Amino acid sequence: MSNDQKKAALDYHELPRPGKISVEITKSTTTQHDLAMAYSPGVAEPVRAIAEDPENAYRFTSKGNLVGVITDGTAILGLGNLGALASKPVMEGKGVLFKKFAGIDVFDIEVNSESSQAFIETVVRMAPTFGGINLEDIKGPECFEIEQAIASKLDIPVFHDDQHGTAIIISAGLLNALEVQKKQLSDCKIVIVGAGAAGIAAGHLLRALGMPKQNLLMVDSRGVIHSGRSDLNAYKHAFAVDSECRTLADAMKDADVFIGVSGPNILKAEMLASMADRPVVFALSNPDPEISPELAHQTRDDLIMATGRSDYPNQVNNVLCFPFLFRGALDVRASKINREMQIAAVHAIRNLAKEEVPAEVLQAYGVEKMEFGRDYIIPTPLDLRLIDVVSPAVAQAAIDTGVAQLDYPYSQFPPSHIFCR
């Protein structure tokens, strides 16, 4: 960023009041009677009701529409381990997106913890506050253990967005890109560079969608993850395959798909040139992708290219997923976010890209048309239809798989209308 852009970013966060989120009052407080209802003595009645039946917390408090965005600050964006306090602007930003796109309230919580176990215990102890928990910016491989441990101890949705949100958006975009390129996921050779939270989660979700294990080569900082390596943790070992490939250049030969969740300028032009006909390249490192779109298109004229940036077509952006995923889960009071709910989100997002784009979306992006094809494989973050297609799909998947605690059909009365309409 230029000095002017840096100053603008700092001014945005500081002025006219520090930070990006605040707490709002939802009930009248204009009279003495209002205050007596809000606190003492009126507050005693819902306290008694909740003590008698904990489910009453969803009737009389904000729990059912409140998500905790929680981090230890060990993997902040692409900036690394800068500590819990430094992560607060990012967590507040997450709160802005939850509220803006899905009407979900957020408390952001930054935890100083000396170990994964201490973090797990802290989150579990504060969990009664929330209807769901979004874990964020936690380094791998600890993030896998942390999410699994917290989810196993709670009966509310627990979701590490850096893993599953990224995986859902990658999968939705990739399925559409392969359709445009007239290829099938089950037949493609896929290379994922980056064996952290996003890469490993994307690999698991793509397998669940029909990608054979042997068709994926995952590459970390030491090269291809193959069955002959002895330096792999359990999460990487799940992707070890028998292969003669050792380097990224080896892996890229005749590959149909490249997915980068690693770092800038890793994919060289000669590697791209060695890929199969009609390749798909998802270069998602931000702000600098694994290969620049300009170089990629200069090298190949038959590719589909996606990045994580908003200034190029086909932005792979988690905001297409997590607000609406949580909206659907909260609306039916799901006890977890399972694989079926994730897959439902993939297909809902994927299918929306094939619908006619509304005029207001075109206007927001200053273009005359967006049509499903090489430069439009995934909806844009400003598409207001996302909440109407993703949230119901997720809610229905929760109902169908028995993790929803509300037993009425979502379509009968979607509670999200209370918060979002």
C-alpha positions as a Python dict, from the first residue, in 0.01 Angstrom:
ca = {
    (1, 'M'): (0, 0, 0),
    (2, 'S'): (112, 355, -67),
    (3, 'N'): (161, 596, 222),
    (4, 'D'): (-168, 764, 133),
    (5, 'Q'): (-350, 428, 136),
    (6, 'K'): (-193, 335, 470),
    (7, 'K'): (-306, 665, 621),
    (8, 'A'): (-654, 620, 476),
    (9, 'A'): (-675, 273, 635),
    (10, 'L'): (-566, 405, 973),
    (11, 'D'): (-806, 700, 952),
    (12, 'Y'): (-1091, 465, 860),
    (13, 'H'): (-1034, 262, 1175),
    (14, 'E'): (-981, 561, 1404),
    (15, 'L'): (-1234, 822, 1293),
    (16, 'P'): (-1490, 945, 1390),
    (17, 'R'): (-1467, 692, 1675),
    (18, 'P'): (-1217, 407, 1718),
    (19, 'G'): (-1304, 63, 1584),
    (20, 'K'): (-1566, -74, 1345),
    (21, 'I'): (-1838, -227, 1564),
    (22, 'S'): (-2052, -131, 1865),
    (23, 'V'): (-2333, -275, 2078),
    (24, 'E'): (-2687, -158, 2010),
    (25, 'I'): (-2990, -164, 2238),
    (26, 'T'): (-3287, -354, 2097),
    (27, 'K'): (-3557, -262, 2351),
    (28, 'S'): (-3713, 65, 2460),
    (29, 'T'): (-3528, 239, 2745),
    (30, 'T'): (-3710, 572, 2754),
    (31, 'T'): (-3906, 535, 3079),
    (32, 'Q'): (-3851, 423, 3437),
    (33, 'H'): (-4068, 119, 3359),
    (34, 'D'): (-3844, 31, 3063),
    (35, 'L'): (-3535, 39, 3283),
    (36, 'A'): (-3707, -171, 3547),
    (37, 'M'): (-3784, -430, 3280),
    (38, 'A'): (-3434, -415, 3131),
    (39, 'Y'): (-3258, -470, 3462),
    (40, 'S'): (-3393, -497, 3814),
    (41, 'P'): (-3648, -628, 3898),
    (42, 'G'): (-3776, -733, 3553),
    (43, 'V'): (-3463, -923, 3454),
    (44, 'A'): (-3523, -1176, 3731),
    (45, 'E'): (-3805, -1341, 3540),
    (46, 'P'): (-3601, -1455, 3236),
    (47, 'V'): (-3323, -1556, 3476),
    (48, 'R'): (-3562, -1793, 3653),
    (49, 'A'): (-3697, -1919, 3322),
    (50, 'I'): (-3349, -1998, 3189),
    (51, 'A'): (-3248, -2166, 3516),
    (52, 'E'): (-3555, -2387, 3484),
    (53, 'D'): (-3494, -2465, 3114),
    (54, 'P'): (-3167, -2359, 2944),
    (55, 'E'): (-3345, -2355, 2606),
    (56, 'N'): (-3522, -2041, 2725),
    (57, 'A'): (-3195, -1854, 2669),
    (58, 'Y'): (-3289, -1857, 2301),
    (59, 'R'): (-3625, -1693, 2385),
    (60, 'F'): (-3515, -1424, 2624),
    (61, 'T'): (-3155, -1333, 2527),
    (62, 'S'): (-2954, -1262, 2212),
    (63, 'K'): (-2772, -1599, 2233),
    (64, 'G'): (-2942, -1743, 1926),
    (65, 'N'): (-2816, -1466, 1697),
    (66, 'L'): (-2476, -1413, 1858),
    (67, 'V'): (-2151, -1556, 1722),
    (68, 'G'): (-1816, -1542, 1897),
    (69, 'V'): (-1533, -1458, 1658),
    (70, 'I'): (-1238, -1591, 1853),
    (71, 'T'): (-863, -1606, 1788),
    (72, 'D'): (-526, -1641, 1953),
    (73, 'G'): (-362, -1417, 1691),
    (74, 'T'): (-108, -1677, 1580),
    (75, 'A'): (-181, -1649, 1206),
    (76, 'I'): (-319, -1304, 1130),
    (77, 'L'): (-403, -1276, 759),
    (78, 'G'): (-67, -1308, 583),
    (79, 'L'): (114, -1124, 862),
    (80, 'G'): (191, -1420, 1087),
    (81, 'N'): (196, -1451, 1465),
    (82, 'L'): (159, -1094, 1588),
    (83, 'G'): (-34, -1176, 1902),
    (84, 'A'): (-393, -1167, 2018),
    (85, 'L'): (-428, -790, 2058),
    (86, 'A'): (-294, -713, 1709),
    (87, 'S'): (-564, -941, 1564),
    (88, 'K'): (-850, -728, 1701),
    (89, 'P'): (-898, -513, 1384),
    (90, 'V'): (-939, -833, 1181),
    (91, 'M'): (-1186, -983, 1427),
    (92, 'E'): (-1385, -658, 1430),
    (93, 'G'): (-1383, -669, 1051),
    (94, 'K'): (-1525, -1020, 1064),
    (95, 'G'): (-1799, -883, 1286),
    (96, 'V'): (-1878, -616, 1029),
    (97, 'L'): (-1922, -881, 759),
    (98, 'F'): (-2142, -1104, 975),
    (99, 'K'): (-2369, -810, 1056),
    (100, 'K'): (-2368, -650, 710),
    (101, 'F'): (-2443, -961, 509),
    (102, 'A'): (-2641, -1185, 746),
    (103, 'G'): (-2770, -972, 1034),
    (104, 'I'): (-2565, -1174, 1285),
    (105, 'D'): (-2432, -1006, 1601),
    (106, 'V'): (-2071, -1068, 1702),
    (107, 'F'): (-1853, -1040, 2008),
    (108, 'D'): (-1490, -1051, 1899),
    (109, 'I'): (-1264, -1217, 2154),
    (110, 'E'): (-885, -1219, 2141),
    (111, 'V'): (-728, -1475, 2374),
    (112, 'N'): (-377, -1473, 2514),
    (113, 'S'): (-309, -1842, 2559),
    (114, 'E'): (13, -2026, 2634),
    (115, 'S'): (-100, -2348, 2466),
    (116, 'S'): (-365, -2501, 2244),
    (117, 'Q'): (-518, -2668, 2548),
    (118, 'A'): (-546, -2338, 2733),
    (119, 'F'): (-717, -2182, 2432),
    (120, 'I'): (-958, -2476, 2401),
    (121, 'E'): (-1050, -2456, 2770),
    (122, 'T'): (-1101, -2079, 2749),
    (123, 'V'): (-1337, -2102, 2452),
    (124, 'V'): (-1535, -2391, 2599),
    (125, 'R'): (-1583, -2204, 2928),
    (126, 'M'): (-1723, -1895, 2755),
    (127, 'A'): (-1936, -2088, 2505),
    (128, 'P'): (-2271, -2047, 2692),
    (129, 'T'): (-2267, -1686, 2573),
    (130, 'F'): (-2297, -1778, 2207),
    (131, 'G'): (-2520, -1946, 1951),
    (132, 'G'): (-2213, -2029, 1741),
    (133, 'I'): (-1834, -1988, 1735),
    (134, 'N'): (-1622, -1877, 1440),
    (135, 'L'): (-1254, -1952, 1495),
    (136, 'E'): (-1015, -1730, 1306),
    (137, 'D'): (-646, -1671, 1234),
    (138, 'I'): (-509, -1970, 1429),
    (139, 'K'): (-192, -2127, 1296),
    (140, 'G'): (-164, -2479, 1168),
    (141, 'P'): (-144, -2757, 1254),
    (142, 'E'): (-279, -2648, 1594),
    (143, 'C'): (-594, -2511, 1428),
    (144, 'F'): (-709, -2863, 1338),
    (145, 'E'): (-676, -2996, 1691),
    (146, 'I'): (-836, -2683, 1839),
    (147, 'E'): (-1144, -2690, 1617),
    (148, 'Q'): (-1201, -3062, 1664),
    (149, 'A'): (-1162, -3043, 2042),
    (150, 'I'): (-1393, -2745, 2088),
    (151, 'A'): (-1660, -2885, 1855),
    (152, 'S'): (-1659, -3218, 2040),
    (153, 'K'): (-1733, -3046, 2371),
    (154, 'L'): (-2013, -2811, 2257),
    (155, 'D'): (-2364, -2838, 2116),
    (156, 'I'): (-2342, -2523, 1905),
    (157, 'P'): (-2181, -2473, 1561),
    (158, 'V'): (-1801, -2439, 1572),
    (159, 'F'): (-1641, -2337, 1243),
    (160, 'H'): (-1283, -2248, 1154),
    (161, 'D'): (-1336, -2022, 855),
    (162, 'D'): (-973, -2029, 741),
    (163, 'Q'): (-1024, -2401, 686),
    (164, 'H'): (-1378, -2467, 579),
    (165, 'G'): (-1495, -2129, 451),
    (166, 'T'): (-1201, -2119, 212),
    (167, 'A'): (-1256, -2481, 112),
    (168, 'I'): (-1624, -2419, 35),
    (169, 'I'): (-1556, -2121, -190),
    (170, 'I'): (-1268, -2298, -366),
    (171, 'S'): (-1489, -2600, -430),
    (172, 'A'): (-1784, -2397, -561),
    (173, 'G'): (-1564, -2199, -797),
    (174, 'L'): (-1365, -2501, -909),
    (175, 'L'): (-1669, -2711, -996),
    (176, 'N'): (-1798, -2428, -1212),
    (177, 'A'): (-1459, -2365, -1371),
    (178, 'L'): (-1429, -2732, -1462),
    (179, 'E'): (-1778, -2725, -1611),
    (180, 'V'): (-1680, -2430, -1830),
    (181, 'Q'): (-1360, -2610, -1930),
    (182, 'K'): (-1560, -2927, -2002),
    (183, 'K'): (-1380, -3138, -1744),
    (184, 'Q'): (-1490, -3362, -1457),
    (185, 'L'): (-1355, -3339, -1102),
    (186, 'S'): (-1316, -3717, -1089),
    (187, 'D'): (-1084, -3714, -1392),
    (188, 'C'): (-864, -3414, -1310),
    (189, 'K'): (-508, -3402, -1183),
    (190, 'I'): (-505, -3136, -911),
    (191, 'V'): (-211, -2965, -741),
    (192, 'I'): (-260, -2778, -414),
    (193, 'V'): (31, -2564, -295),
    (194, 'G'): (10, -2488, 75),
    (195, 'A'): (-54, -2762, 332),
    (196, 'G'): (-194, -2539, 603),
    (197, 'A'): (-551, -2486, 719),
    (198, 'A'): (-698, -2388, 381),
    (199, 'G'): (-508, -2639, 168),
    (200, 'I'): (-582, -2941, 385),
    (201, 'A'): (-948, -2848, 432),
    (202, 'A'): (-989, -2792, 58),
    (203, 'G'): (-835, -3131, -10),
    (204, 'H'): (-1078, -3306, 225),
    (205, 'L'): (-1382, -3127, 82),
    (206, 'L'): (-1281, -3198, -278),
    (207, 'R'): (-1249, -3566, -186),
    (208, 'A'): (-1599, -3556, -39),
    (209, 'L'): (-1720, -3405, -368),
    (210, 'G'): (-1574, -3690, -573),
    (211, 'M'): (-1204, -3626, -630),
    (212, 'P'): (-1005, -3954, -608),
    (213, 'K'): (-724, -3944, -350),
    (214, 'Q'): (-456, -4035, -605),
    (215, 'N'): (-554, -3742, -830),
    (216, 'L'): (-430, -3481, -580),
    (217, 'L'): (-70, -3379, -526),
    (218, 'M'): (-24, -3150, -228),
    (219, 'V'): (294, -2945, -203),
    (220, 'D'): (439, -2788, 111),
    (221, 'S'): (760, -2591, 169),
    (222, 'R'): (966, -2911, 132),
    (223, 'G'): (805, -3029, -190),
    (224, 'V'): (545, -3285, -289),
    (225, 'I'): (379, -3470, -1),
    (226, 'H'): (447, -3833, -97),
    (227, 'S'): (434, -4163, 86),
    (228, 'G'): (813, -4184, 115),
    (229, 'R'): (843, -3881, 341),
    (230, 'S'): (902, -3929, 714),
    (231, 'D'): (853, -3567, 820),
    (232, 'L'): (474, -3546, 788),
    (233, 'N'): (229, -3472, 1066),
    (234, 'A'): (-100, -3663, 1073),
    (235, 'Y'): (-285, -3392, 879),
    (236, 'K'): (-36, -3389, 592),
    (237, 'H'): (7, -3765, 598),
    (238, 'A'): (-359, -3800, 499),
    (239, 'F'): (-259, -3658, 159),
    (240, 'A'): (57, -3860, 102),
    (241, 'V'): (39, -4054, -225),
    (242, 'D'): (273, -4279, -418),
    (243, 'S'): (438, -4046, -669),
    (244, 'E'): (769, -3991, -840),
    (245, 'C'): (711, -3614, -830),
    (246, 'R'): (925, -3426, -582),
    (247, 'T'): (905, -3058, -677),
    (248, 'L'): (625, -2821, -772),
    (249, 'A'): (760, -2817, -1127),
    (250, 'D'): (731, -3198, -1138),
    (251, 'A'): (376, -3187, -1003),
    (252, 'M'): (258, -2924, -1251),
    (253, 'K'): (332, -3130, -1562),
    (254, 'D'): (-3, -3218, -1725),
    (255, 'A'): (-198, -3093, -1422),
    (256, 'D'): (-554, -2977, -1488),
    (257, 'V'): (-588, -2761, -1176),
    (258, 'F'): (-357, -2548, -965),
    (259, 'I'): (-481, -2422, -628),
    (260, 'G'): (-244, -2190, -447),
    (261, 'V'): (-295, -2106, -78),
    (262, 'S'): (68, -2037, -5),
    (263, 'G'): (264, -1729, -108),
    (264, 'P'): (343, -1488, -392),
    (265, 'N'): (505, -1571, -724),
    (266, 'I'): (548, -1943, -658),
    (267, 'L'): (395, -2058, -986),
    (268, 'K'): (638, -1981, -1268),
    (269, 'A'): (535, -1926, -1627),
    (270, 'E'): (711, -2242, -1744),
    (271, 'M'): (519, -2445, -1485),
    (272, 'L'): (190, -2302, -1609),
    (273, 'A'): (295, -2375, -1968),
    (274, 'S'): (346, -2742, -1874),
    (275, 'M'): (-13, -2789, -1755),
    (276, 'A'): (-278, -2980, -1949),
    (277, 'D'): (-507, -2817, -2204),
    (278, 'R'): (-773, -2582, -2064),
    (279, 'P'): (-621, -2551, -1716),
    (280, 'V'): (-776, -2391, -1409),
    (281, 'V'): (-555, -2171, -1190),
    (282, 'F'): (-667, -2051, -846),
    (283, 'A'): (-384, -1826, -724),
    (284, 'L'): (-528, -1719, -388),
    (285, 'S'): (-236, -1572, -197),
    (286, 'N'): (-318, -1216, -92),
    (287, 'P'): (-236, -948, -180),
    (288, 'D'): (16, -1096, -423),
    (289, 'P'): (-100, -1420, -589),
    (290, 'E'): (114, -1722, -672),
    (291, 'I'): (121, -1594, -1030),
    (292, 'S'): (-7, -1262, -1153),
    (293, 'P'): (-314, -1275, -1377),
    (294, 'E'): (-126, -1071, -1637),
    (295, 'L'): (157, -1326, -1659),
    (296, 'A'): (-86, -1617, -1648),
    (297, 'H'): (-293, -1489, -1939),
    (298, 'Q'): (21, -1397, -2130),
    (299, 'T'): (143, -1755, -2088),
    (300, 'R'): (-185, -1937, -2161),
    (301, 'D'): (-492, -1823, -2353),
    (302, 'D'): (-700, -2129, -2262),
    (303, 'L'): (-702, -2101, -1883),
    (304, 'I'): (-955, -1993, -1623),
    (305, 'M'): (-793, -1776, -1358),
    (306, 'A'): (-918, -1689, -1009),
    (307, 'T'): (-752, -1490, -731),
    (308, 'G'): (-841, -1369, -384),
    (309, 'R'): (-842, -1008, -500),
    (310, 'S'): (-1139, -787, -574),
    (311, 'D'): (-974, -608, -867),
    (312, 'Y'): (-970, -917, -1093),
    (313, 'P'): (-1252, -1142, -1215),
    (314, 'N'): (-1339, -1456, -1019),
    (315, 'Q'): (-1261, -1343, -666),
    (316, 'V'): (-1252, -1639, -426),
    (317, 'N'): (-1376, -1465, -112),
    (318, 'N'): (-1491, -1630, 212),
    (319, 'V'): (-1758, -1364, 260),
    (320, 'L'): (-1959, -1555, -1),
    (321, 'C'): (-1989, -1834, 255),
    (322, 'F'): (-1947, -1783, 627),
    (323, 'P'): (-2222, -1525, 701),
    (324, 'F'): (-2483, -1729, 518),
    (325, 'L'): (-2359, -2063, 647),
    (326, 'F'): (-2395, -1939, 1004),
    (327, 'R'): (-2730, -1776, 924),
    (328, 'G'): (-2872, -2109, 814),
    (329, 'A'): (-2716, -2295, 1108),
    (330, 'L'): (-2843, -2045, 1365),
    (331, 'D'): (-3189, -2031, 1214),
    (332, 'V'): (-3253, -2400, 1281),
    (333, 'R'): (-3037, -2403, 1594),
    (334, 'A'): (-2794, -2658, 1451),
    (335, 'S'): (-2571, -2833, 1703),
    (336, 'K'): (-2281, -2845, 1456),
    (337, 'I'): (-2177, -2762, 1101),
    (338, 'N'): (-2127, -3097, 935),
    (339, 'R'): (-1993, -3202, 597),
    (340, 'E'): (-2340, -3220, 444),
    (341, 'M'): (-2407, -2858, 539),
    (342, 'Q'): (-2076, -2756, 382),
    (343, 'I'): (-2158, -2941, 61),
    (344, 'A'): (-2503, -2780, 53),
    (345, 'A'): (-2331, -2441, 68),
    (346, 'V'): (-2097, -2540, -217),
    (347, 'H'): (-2382, -2627, -450),
    (348, 'A'): (-2596, -2327, -352),
    (349, 'I'): (-2310, -2086, -426),
    (350, 'R'): (-2217, -2273, -742),
    (351, 'N'): (-2568, -2269, -882),
    (352, 'L'): (-2624, -1901, -808),
    (353, 'A'): (-2345, -1815, -1052),
    (354, 'K'): (-2553, -1967, -1330),
    (355, 'E'): (-2852, -1739, -1265),
    (356, 'E'): (-2908, -1407, -1437),
    (357, 'V'): (-2721, -1135, -1248),
    (358, 'P'): (-2946, -856, -1112),
    (359, 'A'): (-2905, -500, -1237),
    (360, 'E'): (-2804, -373, -892),
    (361, 'V'): (-2506, -610, -884),
    (362, 'L'): (-2395, -498, -1231),
    (363, 'Q'): (-2428, -137, -1120),
    (364, 'A'): (-2223, -199, -805),
    (365, 'Y'): (-1938, -333, -1018),
    (366, 'G'): (-1974, -81, -1299),
    (367, 'V'): (-2025, -339, -1574),
    (368, 'E'): (-2297, -399, -1830),
    (369, 'K'): (-2316, -775, -1793),
    (370, 'M'): (-2191, -1075, -1598),
    (371, 'E'): (-2257, -1415, -1747),
    (372, 'F'): (-2157, -1760, -1633),
    (373, 'G'): (-1833, -1839, -1811),
    (374, 'R'): (-1459, -1797, -1801),
    (375, 'D'): (-1464, -1460, -1620),
    (376, 'Y'): (-1763, -1532, -1398),
    (377, 'I'): (-1750, -1871, -1226),
    (378, 'I'): (-1860, -1757, -882),
    (379, 'P'): (-2102, -1492, -749),
    (380, 'T'): (-1976, -1157, -628),
    (381, 'P'): (-1972, -1062, -258),
    (382, 'L'): (-2231, -789, -320),
    (383, 'D'): (-2491, -1029, -458),
    (384, 'L'): (-2784, -987, -219),
    (385, 'R'): (-2935, -1320, -327),
    (386, 'L'): (-2673, -1520, -137),
    (387, 'I'): (-2868, -1515, 187),
    (388, 'D'): (-3179, -1640, 7),
    (389, 'V'): (-3006, -1942, -147),
    (390, 'V'): (-2715, -2040, 79),
    (391, 'S'): (-2882, -2007, 419),
    (392, 'P'): (-3190, -2217, 332),
    (393, 'A'): (-2971, -2484, 172),
    (394, 'V'): (-2754, -2508, 482),
    (395, 'A'): (-3056, -2507, 714),
    (396, 'Q'): (-3226, -2784, 515),
    (397, 'A'): (-2908, -2994, 522),
    (398, 'A'): (-2898, -2953, 900),
    (399, 'I'): (-3260, -3069, 924),
    (400, 'D'): (-3203, -3361, 687),
    (401, 'T'): (-2898, -3484, 879),
    (402, 'G'): (-3057, -3457, 1221),
    (403, 'V'): (-2841, -3181, 1370),
    (404, 'A'): (-3114, -2914, 1368),
    (405, 'Q'): (-3286, -2857, 1702),
    (406, 'L'): (-3585, -2681, 1545),
    (407, 'D'): (-3804, -2929, 1363),
    (408, 'Y'): (-4014, -2706, 1137),
    (409, 'P'): (-3922, -2661, 770),
    (410, 'Y'): (-3696, -2364, 721),
    (411, 'S'): (-3914, -2235, 437),
    (412, 'Q'): (-4217, -2209, 668),
    (413, 'F'): (-4063, -1931, 874),
    (414, 'P'): (-3696, -1849, 820),
    (415, 'P'): (-3592, -1668, 1138),
    (416, 'S'): (-3325, -1481, 943),
    (417, 'H'): (-3604, -1254, 822),
    (418, 'I'): (-3618, -1106, 1172),
    (419, 'F'): (-3259, -992, 1148),
    (420, 'C'): (-3202, -934, 777),
    (421, 'R'): (-3517, -789, 626),
}
